[in-house]
Amino acid sequence: MTEAEIVERIRAYAQAHELPPPAPPEAADELEGIVGYPMPPLLRRLYLEVANGGFGPDGVLSLTDTGKWYSEEESLLQLARKFGPTLEPEVPQLLHSPPLMTLGCAIWWHVDFSTPEGRMWGWDPNALCERHRFFIERFTLAQWLEDWLEGNRAFPQPPPVVDCPDC
């Protein structure tokens, strides 16, 4: 599926499910300033042209508070303001990979702003030790959204860890 096809399919989904209107560009700019990298172009386009959250398997966080919460958090920007500067240096990828969507039980999907394609990361504190709870995933943002548009609901899959006494 091309990026344009993904955007159009999500636009149709947004209209059918009455998702919030697009976010203001200033909110995307502020988030990029906090994260220190530009938002992956597909994600920026979806937030600014299609809907301010609610798309994706369980509803991507709104960029700003829309009154509709897609997790226990008000918005992605609120999370970034609150936690961005205080993240643990032992997990440097978290600094440029903000949370995108929760699956409950503290399991999150993250998207890597340091990669233009938006590499996906998983966070599952229930699966492994502290050093291995945040892990790179097998797909990009576009592939993750395409999988959802095809009717699937992927869960983060931690890689097998060998020789870790804490896992």
Helices and strands as residue ranges (DSSP letters): H 3-16, H 25-35, H 41-45, I 46-50, H 76-83, G 84-86, G 92-96, E 99-104, E 107-111, E 119-123, G 130-132, E 134-140, H 141-149
